[in-house]
Each structure stands twice: as C-alpha cells, then as structure tokens.
Amino acid sequence: MIRPQASRIWPIVSERDLALLVRLGPVPLRYIDCRDHHCARFRVALKHLDRLVVGEKRCYHAAGATSFLTTMTSLNQTQGRTLQWGIVRWVAVALFVIGVIRTAWVAEDAFITFRTIDNFFNGYGLRWNVADRVQTYSHPLWMMALTVGRWITGEFYYSALVLGGVCSGLAVYLLGFKLSMSQRASACCLLILAFSKSFVDYSTSGLEGPLTHLLLAIFATLHFGKMPAKKRLFWMTLVASLGAVNRPDSVLLFLPAVVVACRRVTLGDCFKVTLLGGLPLVAWTAFATLYYGTPIPVTGYSKAMTGIDSRELVAQGFRFYADVATADPILLPTLCVGWFVAIFGRSVRGFSLAVGALLYCVYLLKIGGGYMSGRFLTPPFFVSVILVGRVVILEKRRWIYPVSAITALVLGLLSPATPILSGPGFSTRQEGLDLHGVVDERGTWYLRTGLLSESRDMPEPNSLPKLLGLNPDPSDPIIFLDSLVGIDGFLCGPGVHFVDPMLCDPFLMRLPAWDLADWKIGHFIRRVPDGYLQSVSSQENRFAHPGLAKAHGDICLITRGPLFTKKRFGAIWSLAFGEGKEALRKYAEVDYRQPPLVQVALGDFSEPHPEGTSIWNSGFHLVPDGGLQVSLGAVSHADQMELGLGGLAQYEVFFLGQGKPLGSVLDYAGMRGKLFPGIVKVELEVPVEAVRAGYDALIVRRRNRRRSGVHCVAYIQFQ
C-alpha cells in the first residue's frame, strides 16, 4: 500500500478531496491541513467515515482503495483552487482598505460627543452644556474609547478616524481569517463587505459602528468556537453587555445567541455567569442613573417620545429600507441570504444569530429607520455576512461562492457611490433632504470633514468665539437656540449654552413632536414653551404654567443640583413616574398644540438700541410660537417701519385693520458677519393695501424653526 510521505501536509477543502485521500489507507490526522476548518466542519465532512478522533494521532479508515496517481491529481487541483481563492481573498482585503481610505470622514453628529469629551478635559465633567449633567451621546463605550484617544493624541479628528479604522480592520480580520469556513468563503465575504457602501461609509465616521462590528465579530468567534459551556457563556455575556453599553438597542443582536448558550449550563450557574458577564452594563446603568438622573440618553427621549402614530413610523421604516435598496444594492440581498442559509443550515448557533439580526431589522422598521442612509443596518448586515461564511451547506456546492463573488462585484458597482471609486470631491449636499428625510450623510459632510477632501475644514474646539474676538464665560454663557448643534456646538466651546429643540435639550425632549403632519425622521422639532428661554437665561423658573414649572424644577434639580440629596432623588422619581411626568403629559395634551397669541402694546417696547445689543435685555419681547400681537393704539398709514429683531432668525409680520388681515412681509434678520449678532436693525416696507386702508395692529410670528436664532423684538418705529 502506497502511503503519503510523512513530510507532506495535505490541504483539504471539501468532503470529496478528503474521501479521495483516505482511500489510500490509514491517514494520520497530522497530515491533514485543517487551518481553514473547525471541528464541527470536519464532523460533517467525515460523517461517512468509520471514526474521527480530533487532536490525537489516530487514523481515519475507509473501505476500498484507489490509485495514488488519481489522488495526487485531485490534490494538485485542490491546491490550485486554494491558491486562487487565497489571491482573491487578499484582493478583497485590498479593495476594502482602499475603500475605507477613500471614504474616511467624520459625521456631524460625532461632534456632539466630541463636545462632551472636550468639556470633560476642561474640567466640567461629561456634559454637553456645562451647566447641565445631560447624556447627549447614545454610545458610552465608544465615547470612552474616543476619550482615551483624545488623551493620547490631544486631538479628536484623526483619533476618531484611527479608532474607527482599527476596529473595522480587526472585525474584518476575524471574519475573513477566523470565522469563515474556507478561503473561498472568506474571499466571498470580504468582497461583499468591500462593495457595500453603507458598511464602508460607517467603518469610519466617528460614530460607534466600527466598535459594534468588532464586538459582533468577537461574539461570533466565541459563539462558534469550541469552549466549555460555562466559560463560553461568561465571555459571550461579557461581550454582549459591552455591546449594549456601546449601543443600547444592539442588545437585540446578541440576546438570542446568549439564550442558546445557556442551554448546557445549569440554572444556578447560568444566573451567576450572566450576572458576572453583564457587570459592564449594570455598572454603566447605575452610573448614568446617578450622574445623569436617567439611564436613557436624552437622544433616546428625542426619538421615542414623539407622539407620532406608530403606523406612520412603520411606513417611514419601509421608506428607509427602500432608500437602502437603491443606495446600497448589496446590503438587503445579503441580509436575506444570511437569514436563508441560517434557516436551512440546521445549525442552532447560526440560527440564533439570524434571529437576532431579524429582531433588530424589525425594530428598525418599527421606529422608522433613521435619517442616515444605511447606518443602522450595518450591524445586522455584518451578522448576515458572518453567516454566509459559516454555513456548511454552502461549502457543499462549489458554484455558490463564485456566483456570490461575481454578484457582489456587480451589485457593488451598481451603487451610485461605490467606495473604491469615491473621489475627494464626493458630495450630495446640493440634493438636500430626501422627501422623507433620509440622506446620504457622508455625501452631505464629506467635503468638509473627509480625509482626502481638498476643502477639508478640521473644526477645533472653542475656536469660533476666539475668531470672533469673544471670550464668553461658561458661568454666564451666551444662550443660543439652534438645532444643528454638532459642529456648531464643538466650535463654540463651553461658553455657549445651546437650546436644541431637536435632539439635546433635557426639558424639550420630554415633550412630543410639535408638528405631527410635517416631520422628518430623526429631526423631530419640539415647540419651545413660553417662559423656557427666559428661565434658561435667568437661571430662574419663569414658567407661568404650573405643570411646566413643576417639571422644569425637577429637571433643574436632576441636572444642576447636588448628586446625593433626598430632593434630587425625589425629582428623579417624579420625572420618571410621578408628578413631573404627569404634569408634562397634561400640558402636551391640552396646551402644547395650540400656543396662545401673546398681546402687548406698542408702548411696552423700549427705545431703539444699537445693533449687537444682547437679546436678553429685560425690556425686549421674545416672540412665542403662537405669535406676538402688538396693538398700536391708533390707526397708522406709515409705509416704512424699522424693527430691532433678534439676529439669525426669520420673521413674518402681519398687518391688521380692525381685526382684518391687510397683508404680510417676510424678512430674515441676518448674521451681519457674526454668529451671535444680538439685535439687528431691519427696515420693512408696509404692504400697499395696509397703507391705504390703515392698520392698528401687528402680529409678529416665527419662521424657519428648524434652524434659527432666538426670535426677539426689541423696538418698533414707523417712518
């Protein structure tokens, strides 16, 4: 009997090749190259053999024999195919790296976290506005990683890019070189990742996606690995809890697999191990509840407490998926293939991961998806790619992986912004918001924050006030109303207090969205109740509404009061379950939707003030959402008027005669070269009809609520 030489290691990539080899006779296990396989894979491949002993120098026995020449021919062909797929795998890795470098950027939302970290290093704690303990980031673990990066490098931009790139690279390495069943499976999976626009886009971005992908790769490696059940459950629970700290809703991706891992552990041990592994999540929840007053970030309130009908959100979720189908043609098919192979692969472990990905996708559908095209789908997409590389049924059909690789190449090139072809001038900003608010976020911001962009403008913290010759004191900050607060907030530094009606304000985010008919996903505008801006600027409770006064008092105790006091803990309970929560609910049901028209007389206004005077002068009148009606006291036929208005805001002035509308004028009180312009002089021409008929009252209303300064009227004069 001819036997293989002891010095030769035989690469085995299929059941057929192994069957041919063992027909030579007894073949020692040490002569078989199993670098691309796992024990579970071999049990399936060798099920027709008499016995299999892994890890010992025993022999496989099979009936019959064949010529050594035939066997060697088959093995040489196998080695050739293996070499070819190895080359394809490294080409896929190169394509992925090139794509990540060409698309590297930092999202505008990442600067919200940067501002918090900058305030921390300036000695104000983990706060976005230095006056308030408010968690404006939804990725605590990623925030900690960025904090370490900032501590090492002293800057944010390159730290975020490097961290994102390293996490993405490690995730791809684990998938391609540890998790995949063979080189051809690895090459196919890596090609899918390299040509997915969404995955490559959010492999940097300064957001938490790369760390989520890395944790999923580590989790899957543990899940499919050979480890004692109790030990594996502990490590899987630990990684899952870190994933939940990194992004709370990602727990859906991990939970089914953790449940499956509990099967072979006794109930008592299961409780102890999961409690020990879940300590990171427990510790962060306890810290956030104590420090911030709630374990839920304010951004969570902004997305969950909208008051929008669930059917409308589901319809928006379908629009989100439809947008992804166009922008990233490879993503949704891969999701479906991953679920399919998990169902028919007869692997409980693979099926549990697929269930987690499906739960996450259903959850996204329920909440309306998101406004960043493809961002929230990259974690379940990555899980599906793992399943494509792990399922044995694909290994039995040689044609599947070549067809999948070619399909990935074709679908990837169909994308309007293929990562490897994306240039330094890539931009979709001119296209503006989609009809339903879903945008290509990288296309919106790449020209400003892209690594290779020729017009890159790297924001520096607290640089804008210095540029304008200002030195605002954080203890007496400039109050500014704005709803695009990422880069603006980072640039303005701790001396500017932002009132954000869309995302970050701890009081406004506990109110529902104001306009339920005209809203954009991820951008739910809240109405600023009368008295709130006055309360923020004066640091006193200026609410006339008793319910709002109660709720605002609770929030001030939680966000500004001493940490360890009985009153503060009482306020936390009140706002979560008691009087404060009920007061906000009643206000939202009764008074929130129909703001009153505030009446003032012309004599209540002060004399003209120089441009640039602070809008917080006690003699000025803020324009409420219901509008400000000014009684003139007499009929006027003046055709010109001058107003002192708060800058960086849009106004509409209506003219009334005996209660009848006589026309209106729309005007924008511009910046005049400054970000914080204070009072701006505006000259208006009165509509001809109002001049002819005579007018005795004006109504001043706010416009452009999505991004605005503080609407304020300082004085009115007629000419």
NORUR-V736508 format. One line per field, one symbol per residue. phi: phi as a letter, one per 30 degrees, with the letter a starting at -180 (. if undefined). Layout:
BEGIN
phi = ???
END
This chain:
BEGIN
phi = .dcddddcccdcbaddddddddddkebddddcdcdcbbeddddddcddddabcdjbdccdcbdiabddddddddddddddddddddddddddddddddddddceabdddddddeddddddddjcidbdcddbdbdcccbeddddddddddddcibcddddddddddddddddddddbbdddadddddddddeddcdedddecdbiicdeedddddddddddddcdcbeedddddddddddddddddaeddeddceedddddddcbdedddddddddddeedddddddddddciadcddddddccccideddddddddddddddddddbddddededdddddddcdhcdddddddddddedddddddcjiacdeiedcddddddddedddcddddddbdddddddddddddddddddbeedcdcdcdabeddiddecjdbdddddcdecbddcddcdbddcdiddedddicbddedbddcbcacccddeddddiddbccccdcbcdddddccdedcdcbbcdibcdcdddejddddddchbdcddddddddddddddddcbdedcbdddddddddddbcdddddddddddccddcddddcbcedddddecddjeedceddccdddddjcccddiadbcdcbbbbccddhacbbcccbbhicdbjbbcbcdddhibdbdidbdbcbcdeedddddibbabbcbdbhddbadddaccabbcb
END
